[in-house]
Amino acid sequence: MGQAPRRFRFTPRRRPRLQGLSFNRLLPNILTMLGLCAGMTAVRFAIEDRWEASVTLIVVAAFIDGIDGRLARLLQATSRFGAEFDSLSDFLCFGVAPGFILYLWTLHDARGFGFIPCLLFAACMALRLARFNAAIDAPVQPGAVPRPPGFFTGVPAPAGAGLALFPIFVSLTFEGWGLSGLADAVRHPLFSAILLVAVAGLLVSTLPTWSFKNYKVPRQAVLPLLLGAAAYAALLVAEPWAALAAAGILYAGMIPFSLRSYRRLMAETSRPVVPEDEESPATV
């Protein structure tokens, strides 16, 4: 008897699994790298006297800084490397670039004295970022009153860069409106130097500022907030420099209110809890 023919079964080969990180875990670091490139390119545009493009890239870097951390938490891709890389990028984009832009824009007219506020601003930004990184691994002190959530210690780095660039925003606004005299007055080195020193002090201060991460909007304020956001978006399209200058004034005006809110929450947190049987005298 003849043997039955053999049947060959085709088994597809498995694709080799590459060792490494998934793209989702790399995406936040890619965004941080793009922000770093934006800050460095802003310095290049400032050297070429392209002020509008220069400050626009700082705003783009601030926008990227606002979403890369949230994206990392959303994708569960947080890491110590990402935190350190983000701080280094922030130092360049918001500590070195704004001061260098202001020096090339107006502070160089004061000769060597105009570079002192730039150095002070960069040093304070580095100290602030170092304090933030050190606080990540700092143990909680026993007996310490916990800080209320939703507050930064001092002005955050992107907001500090925006406040430092406020004179350029105002000057570009006046130039667009044909008010060249006011634009030249805002460009005086003394105004930029005083503002840069003041913002440097806010960076390293212990002043509590709202972070808006855990802020809950009351139900009756949702519609006005949406309408206000739409109005600001329209202003940002029509008059971008005026909108950015207005944002700086609005943020600076909110600092006293954030301090009042922080003190009220701290008072409620540190208030001793009285047992129920001690709150009122016992009735017989």
Secondary structure, DSSP 4 states (H G I P E B T S, - for coil): -PPPPP-PPP-PPPPPPPPS--HHHHHHHHHHHHHHHHHHHHHHHHHTT-HHHHHHHHHHHHHHHHHHHHHHHHTT---HHHHHHHHHHHIIIIIIHHHHHHHHHTGGGGGGGGHHHHHHHHHHHHHHHHHHHHHHSPPPPTTPPPPPSSEEES--HHHHHHHHTHHHHHHHHHHHTT-HHHHHHHT-HHHHHHHHHHHHHHHHS--EEE--SSPPPPGGGHHHHHHHHHHHHHHHHH-HHHHHHHHHHHHHHHHHHHHHHHHHHHHHHHSPPPPHHHHSPPP-
